[in-house]
């Protein structure tokens, strides 16, 4: 719940389609299914088969947030976040708590850090200068 909540908070404050509740439930649900698969494993079972089924199901869920309108595709990052959270949830289900928390923090870092980088690139492409220099000739 903590990992999904941390990532979900970042998505929520940015107004993205999958917010806190959705991200917590994705992480929690994945952890539950993986834990069940690992718990009920026996001689003739393979708990990794649960992972394969989860990847398919989460892919379907992620596809549901992708929207194509007028030649523009939206929601791909949200779909990727859903997929990543399922992986984090799987780690939790297998008892790998520290790496799961670290990956949740890294995920938020990627989402915020890359957005800052993209904003900087947009400013550079539009000709805005950090020092307020509005000259267009490049000569001094």
N, C-alpha and C positions, 0 to 999 in steps of 0.2 A: 504494500500500500504506500509505503514511503517513497519508493522509487517511482512508481506511477504518479504519485502526487507531486513530486518535484518536477518531473517533466511536464505533467499536466498543468501545473501552475504557470509555467512559461508559455504554454500554448493558450491557456485561458486568458492571460493578460494581453496577448496579441490578438485575441478574438478569432482564433482558429476553430475549425469545426469540431475537433476532438479535444475537449477541455479536461479539467481535473477529474471529473467523475469517470469519463470514458477511459482515460489513461490509467487510472487506478484499477478499473475493472478489467482492462486488457491484461495488465501485469498480474493482478490477483488471479484471474481466471486461468491464465497460462500456468502460473505456479501451481494451482490446484490440480489441473489435469496432469502436469508432469509428475507431481508428487504422487498422485493416484497411480499413474503408470509405473512409477518406481516402487511404490509400496506393494502393489499386487503382483509384482513380477515373480516368476517362479522359474523352474528349470526350462520350461518350453515357451517362455515369454521374452519379449524384447522391448524394454521401456522406451527405446529410441524410436519405435514405431509411432508412439504418441507424438513425438516431435514432428515427424513427417506429416501427420494429420493436422497438427496445429499450424504448420507453415501454410498448408493449403487453406485452412479456414481463415487464418489471419490475412492471407493474401486476398481472399474474397471480401473480408471486412474493409481492408485498405482500399480495394478497388471501388468500394461504395462511396468513399470520400473524394474520389477524383471526378472532376467535372470538366467537360469540354464545351466551351461556348464560343462561337464566333472565331474559331481558329486558335483560341487560347486555352491552355490546359491549366487547371487550378487544382490544388489539393495533393499534389504529388509528394510534397514534403510531409504533409500530415499522414499520408499513407506510409511513407518511410518511417515516420515516428512510431506508428502503430506496429509496424513490423519489428522495429528495434525494441520496443517495449515487450513484445512477445518473447524476444530473445532474452531480455533481462528477466522476465518472469520465469522463463525456463531455467535460467541459472539459479534463481531463488528456489524453484521447485526441486532442483538437484542439490540444494544446500550450499550453494556458492554465493553467500551473502555479501562478502566484502567486494568481490569483483562486480557484482550486480550494482551495488551502491556506487562504485567508482564509474561504471559505465553510464549510470543515470546522470551523474554529474558531468561526465564527458559529453553526453548527449545534449544537455542544456548548454554547455559551453560551445558546442558546435552550432546549435541553433542561434544563440545570441552572438557569438563571435563572427560567424560567417555573415550574419545580417549586417553587423557593423562594417565588415570588410566590403560587402556589396554596396552599402550606402556611400562609403568612401570612393569606390570606383565610379558610382553614378555621379558624384560631385565632380570628380576629375573629368569625366566624359562630357559633362555639361559646361565645363570651363570655369567652374567656381574655384577660387583660390582661397586658401586658408588665411592668408594675410590681408585679404581685402583688396588685392590688386585687381582692378577691373580692366586693365589695358588688354587689348586684343592683338596688338601688333607684335608683342614680344620684344620690342626695342626699348631701350632705356634712354 
